[in-house]
Amino acid sequence: MIRRILARHRLAIRFWSGWFSTSRSGRQIGPRPVLALHRLPDPNCPHCGGLGEVTCGSPGQDEPGYDDCHCAPFLPLAFIWLPKPPRWARRPVRNRDPWASNGYSDEPPF
């Protein structure tokens, strides 16, 4: 039922694992996982043809650029911050020898 309601209004819920945002004071927040409500492109849009992006560029440019169409902006309409994963899952393993079986070798490298 929720899927039908979202499809009727051209909306989709997407998960972003690393979303950056700014607070009202201008301080950057992120990367944090977030559930976002996005608007889907209009299939009858005369500008993008239902793709959600418009090709733009100049004759002297090698490759064209892409801009968001007005019918489907990239920024979400609403989002919910999700909790961060636990610290032990986020912390990278440091000083590990990729060639050793346990990260330690007493033999010379040659």
C-alpha positions as CSV (number, residue, x, y, z in Angstrom):
1,M,0.0,0.0,0.0
2,I,2.8,2.4,0.8
3,R,4.6,1.5,-2.4
4,R,1.4,2.3,-4.4
5,I,1.0,5.7,-2.6
6,L,4.6,6.6,-3.3
7,A,4.4,5.6,-6.9
8,R,1.2,7.6,-7.4
9,H,2.9,10.7,-6.2
10,R,6.3,10.0,-8.0
11,L,8.2,9.5,-4.8
12,A,10.8,7.0,-3.8
13,I,12.6,6.1,-0.5
14,R,16.3,5.6,-0.9
15,F,19.1,4.6,1.6
16,W,22.3,6.6,1.5
17,S,25.2,5.2,3.5
18,G,27.2,8.4,3.7
19,W,25.1,11.6,3.4
20,F,26.5,15.0,4.1
21,S,24.4,18.0,5.2
22,T,24.8,21.4,6.8
23,S,23.1,22.5,10.0
24,R,21.4,25.9,10.3
25,S,24.6,27.4,11.7
26,G,26.5,26.3,8.6
27,R,28.4,23.5,10.3
28,Q,28.9,20.3,8.2
29,I,27.3,17.1,9.4
30,G,28.3,13.7,8.1
31,P,28.9,11.3,6.7
32,R,25.9,9.6,8.3
33,P,23.5,7.0,7.0
34,V,20.1,8.4,6.0
35,L,16.8,7.4,4.6
36,A,15.7,10.0,2.1
37,L,12.4,10.7,0.3
38,H,13.2,11.7,-3.3
39,R,10.9,12.9,-6.1
40,L,11.1,10.6,-9.2
41,P,11.3,12.2,-12.7
42,D,8.0,13.0,-14.5
43,P,7.7,10.6,-17.4
44,N,6.0,13.3,-19.5
45,C,8.5,16.0,-18.9
46,P,9.3,17.9,-22.1
47,H,12.8,18.9,-20.9
48,C,14.3,15.6,-19.8
49,G,12.0,13.0,-21.3
50,G,11.6,11.2,-18.0
51,L,15.3,10.8,-17.2
52,G,15.6,13.5,-14.5
53,E,18.7,15.1,-16.0
54,V,19.3,17.6,-18.7
55,T,22.4,17.7,-20.9
56,C,24.0,21.1,-21.1
57,G,27.2,22.3,-22.7
58,S,28.8,24.6,-25.2
59,P,30.1,23.9,-28.7
60,G,33.7,24.2,-27.6
61,Q,33.3,21.7,-24.8
62,D,34.6,18.1,-25.2
63,E,32.1,16.4,-23.0
64,P,28.6,17.7,-22.0
65,G,27.6,18.4,-18.5
66,Y,24.4,17.2,-16.7
67,D,22.1,19.2,-14.6
68,D,19.1,18.1,-12.6
69,C,15.8,18.7,-14.3
70,H,13.1,20.8,-12.4
71,C,10.8,17.8,-12.3
72,A,13.3,15.7,-10.2
73,P,15.7,17.5,-8.0
74,F,18.6,15.5,-6.5
75,L,18.2,16.8,-3.0
76,P,15.7,14.9,-0.9
77,L,12.3,16.3,0.1
78,A,12.8,14.9,3.6
79,F,15.3,12.6,5.3
80,I,15.7,10.7,8.5
81,W,19.1,10.4,10.1
82,L,19.9,6.8,11.0
83,P,22.3,5.8,13.9
84,K,25.9,5.4,13.1
85,P,27.4,1.9,13.1
86,P,29.3,0.9,16.2
87,R,32.8,2.2,16.6
88,W,34.5,-1.2,16.3
89,A,32.8,-1.6,12.9
90,R,34.0,1.8,11.7
91,R,37.6,1.7,12.8
92,P,40.1,0.6,10.1
93,V,42.7,-2.0,11.0
94,R,46.2,-0.3,10.9
95,N,49.7,-1.6,10.5
96,R,48.7,-5.0,9.1
97,D,51.0,-6.8,6.8
98,P,48.9,-8.1,3.9
99,W,51.4,-10.8,3.0
100,A,51.6,-12.4,6.4
101,S,49.0,-15.0,7.6
102,N,48.4,-13.3,10.9
103,G,49.9,-9.9,10.3
104,Y,53.3,-10.8,11.7
105,S,56.3,-12.4,10.0
106,D,59.8,-13.1,11.3
107,E,61.2,-13.9,7.9
108,P,63.0,-11.4,5.7
109,P,60.9,-10.0,2.8
110,F,63.2,-11.3,0.0
